Amino acid sequence: MKTSGQLGTKVFGNRSYGQKPMDSSSISKAEKSGYYITANFYEKTLTLLRFGWIDASDWKPQRSPTGQAASLSNEVYQHKLVEIEGDYRLNAPVALIEGVGPKTARIFASENITTIHELLDYTGENSLLQKFQERVKARGY
């Protein structure tokens, strides 16, 4: 299981996740291939659960020799990890919607919209908010 408590949809491993075992003839703690449950949360809100097989070779260490993290490519997120749907996702911050940056998040906040659920319930007349409502509905929320 891997978790991430920052705003976003990525998860990270320690740098060791992206390094090959010293002795390839033995299975050791360094082997990182397997089924993973990934959980993203922000503050006290669970925002995304995924499940899937990740190969040890999918973990890429930071290029810097002093870097401490390993990451996964977009292809892993798209093709190897299945998003677990559910109403829990409606409590996620609107900033997790693709295309919502800090400026747009401030516009949402000015309309008292901080979660995806609040955006979907919005009934006012604001073309920007309505555009994002349609985008979120198209994703199946």
C-alpha positions in Angstrom: 0.0 0.0 0.0 1.3 3.5 -0.9 -0.3 6.7 0.3 0.1 10.4 -0.4 -1.2 13.2 1.7 -0.5 16.1 -0.7 -3.0 17.7 -3.0 -2.8 15.7 -6.2 -3.2 12.2 -7.7 0.3 10.8 -7.6 2.0 8.5 -5.1 5.7 8.2 -4.4 8.0 5.6 -3.2 11.4 5.9 -1.4 14.4 6.2 -3.8 15.1 2.5 -3.0 11.9 1.6 -5.0 13.6 2.6 -8.2 16.9 0.8 -7.5 17.6 -2.8 -8.6 18.4 -5.4 -6.0 22.2 -6.0 -5.6 21.8 -9.8 -6.0 19.3 -10.7 -8.7 19.5 -14.4 -7.9 17.7 -13.9 -4.5 14.4 -12.5 -3.7 14.8 -9.8 -1.0 13.1 -6.9 0.6 14.2 -4.8 -2.3 11.7 -6.5 -4.6 8.9 -4.0 -5.2 6.8 -5.8 -7.8 3.3 -6.7 -6.7 -0.3 -5.6 -6.2 -0.7 -2.2 -4.7 -3.5 -0.2 -3.2 -2.8 3.5 -3.6 -4.6 6.0 -1.5 -4.5 9.8 -2.0 -5.8 12.0 0.7 -5.8 15.7 1.5 -6.0 17.0 5.0 -8.7 14.7 6.5 -10.4 13.7 3.2 -9.8 10.6 1.2 -9.6 11.7 -2.5 -8.6 8.7 -4.6 -8.2 4.9 -4.2 -6.6 2.8 -6.9 -5.6 -0.9 -7.2 -3.3 -2.7 -9.6 0.0 -4.5 -10.3 3.1 -2.4 -10.3 6.4 -3.9 -11.5 9.6 -3.0 -9.7 10.9 -1.5 -13.0 7.9 0.9 -13.0 9.4 2.9 -10.1 11.8 5.6 -11.4 14.2 7.1 -8.9 14.9 10.9 -8.9 17.9 11.6 -11.2 19.7 13.6 -8.6 22.0 11.3 -6.6 20.7 12.9 -3.4 17.1 12.6 -4.4 14.9 10.6 -2.0 11.8 9.7 -4.0 10.8 7.3 -6.7 7.8 8.0 -9.0 5.6 6.3 -11.5 5.0 7.3 -15.1 1.6 8.5 -16.5 1.4 5.2 -18.3 1.3 3.3 -15.0 -1.5 5.5 -13.7 -3.4 5.1 -16.9 -3.0 1.4 -17.7 -1.9 -0.4 -14.5 -3.9 1.2 -11.7 -7.7 1.0 -11.7 -9.5 3.9 -10.0 -11.9 2.7 -7.4 -15.1 4.7 -7.9 -17.3 5.8 -5.1 -19.1 8.8 -3.5 -16.0 9.4 -1.3 -14.5 11.2 -4.3 -17.2 13.9 -4.2 -15.6 15.3 -1.0 -12.3 15.9 -2.8 -11.2 19.6 -3.2 -12.1 21.2 -6.6 -8.4 21.8 -7.1 -8.1 18.1 -8.1 -10.2 18.7 -11.2 -8.0 18.8 -14.3 -7.6 22.4 -15.4 -8.3 24.0 -12.0 -5.4 26.0 -10.9 -5.0 28.4 -8.0 -6.8 31.3 -9.8 -9.8 29.1 -10.7 -9.9 27.6 -7.2 -10.2 31.2 -5.8 -13.1 31.9 -8.2 -14.8 28.7 -7.0 -14.1 29.7 -3.3 -15.7 33.1 -4.0 -18.9 31.1 -4.8 -18.5 28.9 -1.6 -17.5 25.9 -3.7 -14.6 24.0 -2.2 -15.5 20.4 -3.0 -16.5 18.5 -6.2 -19.9 17.8 -4.5 -20.5 21.5 -4.0 -19.5 22.1 -7.7 -22.0 19.5 -8.9 -24.8 21.1 -6.7 -24.1 24.6 -8.1 -27.1 26.1 -9.7 -26.0 29.7 -10.3 -25.1 31.3 -13.6 -21.4 31.3 -14.0 -20.1 30.0 -17.3 -16.7 29.0 -15.8 -18.3 26.9 -13.1 -20.8 25.4 -15.5 -17.9 24.4 -17.8 -16.2 22.5 -15.0 -19.5 21.0 -13.9 -19.9 19.5 -17.3 -16.3 18.2 -17.3 -16.8 16.5 -13.9 -20.1 15.0 -14.9 -18.4 13.6 -18.0 -15.9 11.8 -15.8 -18.7 10.0 -14.1 -19.1 11.7 -10.8 
